[in-house]
Structures are given as C-alpha cells and as structure tokens.
Amino acid sequence: AMTPHPSLAPEDAKEMVKYILSLKK
C-alpha cells in the first residue's frame, strides 16, 4: 500500500482516487 504524501493536496487526492478506482474496474 502506498503511504499518502504529507503535502498531497485534496484535489490531488481526488484525482488519485479516481485513478485507482479506474484501475479496479
């Protein structure tokens, strides 16, 4: 599992979630 980056912005987190979910489809 990847550890979240401390300086990760909320919008970046949202994009990361969409990317991960797209991989799981």
SEFIZA-3560 file (N, C-alpha, C; in Angstrom, 3 decimals):
REM SEFIZA-3560
<numar><xx>0.848</xx><yy>-1.207</yy><zz>0.000</zz><atom>N</atom></numar>
<numar><xx>0.000</xx><yy>0.000</yy><zz>0.000</zz><atom>CA</atom></numar>
<numar><xx>0.875</xx><yy>1.247</yy><zz>0.000</zz><atom>C</atom></numar>
<numar><xx>0.426</xx><yy>2.231</yy><zz>-0.725</zz><atom>N</atom></numar>
<numar><xx>1.166</xx><yy>3.492</yy><zz>-0.771</zz><atom>CA</atom></numar>
<numar><xx>0.818</xx><yy>4.344</yy><zz>0.442</zz><atom>C</atom></numar>
<numar><xx>1.816</xx><yy>4.982</yy><zz>1.033</zz><atom>N</atom></numar>
<numar><xx>1.542</xx><yy>5.910</yy><zz>2.133</zz><atom>CA</atom></numar>
<numar><xx>1.264</xx><yy>7.282</yy><zz>1.534</zz><atom>C</atom></numar>
<numar><xx>0.244</xx><yy>7.974</yy><zz>2.018</zz><atom>N</atom></numar>
<numar><xx>-0.093</xx><yy>9.289</yy><zz>1.463</zz><atom>CA</atom></numar>
<numar><xx>1.048</xx><yy>10.278</yy><zz>1.677</zz><atom>C</atom></numar>
<numar><xx>1.274</xx><yy>11.109</yy><zz>0.687</zz><atom>N</atom></numar>
<numar><xx>2.309</xx><yy>12.124</yy><zz>0.810</zz><atom>CA</atom></numar>
<numar><xx>1.797</xx><yy>13.247</yy><zz>1.708</zz><atom>C</atom></numar>
<numar><xx>2.610</xx><yy>13.723</yy><zz>2.654</zz><atom>N</atom></numar>
<numar><xx>2.147</xx><yy>14.745</yy><zz>3.611</zz><atom>CA</atom></numar>
<numar><xx>1.653</xx><yy>16.017</yy><zz>2.940</zz><atom>C</atom></numar>
<numar><xx>2.230</xx><yy>16.356</yy><zz>1.784</zz><atom>N</atom></numar>
<numar><xx>1.862</xx><yy>17.617</yy><zz>1.126</zz><atom>CA</atom></numar>
<numar><xx>0.829</xx><yy>17.407</yy><zz>0.026</zz><atom>C</atom></numar>
<numar><xx>0.204</xx><yy>16.228</yy><zz>0.025</zz><atom>N</atom></numar>
<numar><xx>-0.786</xx><yy>15.934</yy><zz>-1.005</zz><atom>CA</atom></numar>
<numar><xx>-2.001</xx><yy>16.842</yy><zz>-0.849</zz><atom>C</atom></numar>
<numar><xx>-2.325</xx><yy>17.556</yy><zz>-1.919</zz><atom>N</atom></numar>
<numar><xx>-3.474</xx><yy>18.462</yy><zz>-1.877</zz><atom>CA</atom></numar>
<numar><xx>-4.765</xx><yy>17.668</yy><zz>-2.039</zz><atom>C</atom></numar>
<numar><xx>-5.875</xx><yy>18.154</yy><zz>-1.461</zz><atom>N</atom></numar>
<numar><xx>-7.159</xx><yy>17.439</yy><zz>-1.559</zz><atom>CA</atom></numar>
<numar><xx>-7.551</xx><yy>17.140</yy><zz>-2.999</zz><atom>C</atom></numar>
<numar><xx>-7.340</xx><yy>18.079</yy><zz>-3.903</zz><atom>N</atom></numar>
<numar><xx>-7.710</xx><yy>17.836</yy><zz>-5.301</zz><atom>CA</atom></numar>
<numar><xx>-6.831</xx><yy>16.751</yy><zz>-5.914</zz><atom>C</atom></numar>
<numar><xx>-5.576</xx><yy>16.693</yy><zz>-5.501</zz><atom>N</atom></numar>
<numar><xx>-4.692</xx><yy>15.630</yy><zz>-5.978</zz><atom>CA</atom></numar>
<numar><xx>-5.151</xx><yy>14.282</yy><zz>-5.445</zz><atom>C</atom></numar>
<numar><xx>-5.613</xx><yy>14.279</yy><zz>-4.209</zz><atom>N</atom></numar>
<numar><xx>-6.107</xx><yy>13.039</yy><zz>-3.614</zz><atom>CA</atom></numar>
<numar><xx>-7.323</xx><yy>12.540</yy><zz>-4.378</zz><atom>C</atom></numar>
<numar><xx>-8.209</xx><yy>13.469</yy><zz>-4.763</zz><atom>N</atom></numar>
<numar><xx>-9.403</xx><yy>13.078</yy><zz>-5.524</zz><atom>CA</atom></numar>
<numar><xx>-9.009</xx><yy>12.461</yy><zz>-6.858</zz><atom>C</atom></numar>
<numar><xx>-8.035</xx><yy>13.066</yy><zz>-7.532</zz><atom>N</atom></numar>
<numar><xx>-7.581</xx><yy>12.531</yy><zz>-8.813</zz><atom>CA</atom></numar>
<numar><xx>-6.952</xx><yy>11.154</yy><zz>-8.617</zz><atom>C</atom></numar>
<numar><xx>-6.223</xx><yy>10.980</yy><zz>-7.537</zz><atom>N</atom></numar>
<numar><xx>-5.592</xx><yy>9.691</yy><zz>-7.257</zz><atom>CA</atom></numar>
<numar><xx>-6.646</xx><yy>8.623</yy><zz>-7.012</zz><atom>C</atom></numar>
<numar><xx>-7.696</xx><yy>8.989</yy><zz>-6.277</zz><atom>N</atom></numar>
<numar><xx>-8.779</xx><yy>8.041</yy><zz>-6.015</zz><atom>CA</atom></numar>
<numar><xx>-9.451</xx><yy>7.639</yy><zz>-7.323</zz><atom>C</atom></numar>
<numar><xx>-9.722</xx><yy>8.609</yy><zz>-8.191</zz><atom>N</atom></numar>
<numar><xx>-10.361</xx><yy>8.281</yy><zz>-9.476</zz><atom>CA</atom></numar>
<numar><xx>-9.464</xx><yy>7.363</yy><zz>-10.295</zz><atom>C</atom></numar>
<numar><xx>-8.154</xx><yy>7.605</yy><zz>-10.246</zz><atom>N</atom></numar>
<numar><xx>-7.211</xx><yy>6.779</yy><zz>-10.982</zz><atom>CA</atom></numar>
<numar><xx>-7.201</xx><yy>5.352</yy><zz>-10.442</zz><atom>C</atom></numar>
<numar><xx>-7.153</xx><yy>5.214</yy><zz>-9.139</zz><atom>N</atom></numar>
<numar><xx>-7.137</xx><yy>3.881</yy><zz>-8.527</zz><atom>CA</atom></numar>
<numar><xx>-8.430</xx><yy>3.138</yy><zz>-8.823</zz><atom>C</atom></numar>
<numar><xx>-9.560</xx><yy>3.846</yy><zz>-8.718</zz><atom>N</atom></numar>
<numar><xx>-10.843</xx><yy>3.197</yy><zz>-8.997</zz><atom>CA</atom></numar>
<numar><xx>-10.915</xx><yy>2.760</yy><zz>-10.458</zz><atom>C</atom></numar>
<numar><xx>-10.336</xx><yy>3.552</yy><zz>-11.356</zz><atom>N</atom></numar>
<numar><xx>-10.372</xx><yy>3.182</yy><zz>-12.770</zz><atom>CA</atom></numar>
<numar><xx>-9.545</xx><yy>1.925</yy><zz>-13.014</zz><atom>C</atom></numar>
<numar><xx>-8.494</xx><yy>1.728</yy><zz>-12.237</zz><atom>N</atom></numar>
<numar><xx>-7.682</xx><yy>0.520</yy><zz>-12.384</zz><atom>CA</atom></numar>
<numar><xx>-8.432</xx><yy>-0.718</yy><zz>-11.909</zz><atom>C</atom></numar>
<numar><xx>-9.321</xx><yy>-0.534</yy><zz>-10.933</zz><atom>N</atom></numar>
<numar><xx>-10.025</xx><yy>-1.680</yy><zz>-10.351</zz><atom>CA</atom></numar>
<numar><xx>-11.208</xx><yy>-2.131</yy><zz>-11.190</zz><atom>C</atom></numar>
<numar><xx>-11.617</xx><yy>-1.338</yy><zz>-12.166</zz><atom>N</atom></numar>
<numar><xx>-12.788</xx><yy>-1.710</yy><zz>-12.973</zz><atom>CA</atom></numar>
<numar><xx>-12.512</xx><yy>-2.991</yy><zz>-13.750</zz><atom>C</atom></numar>
//
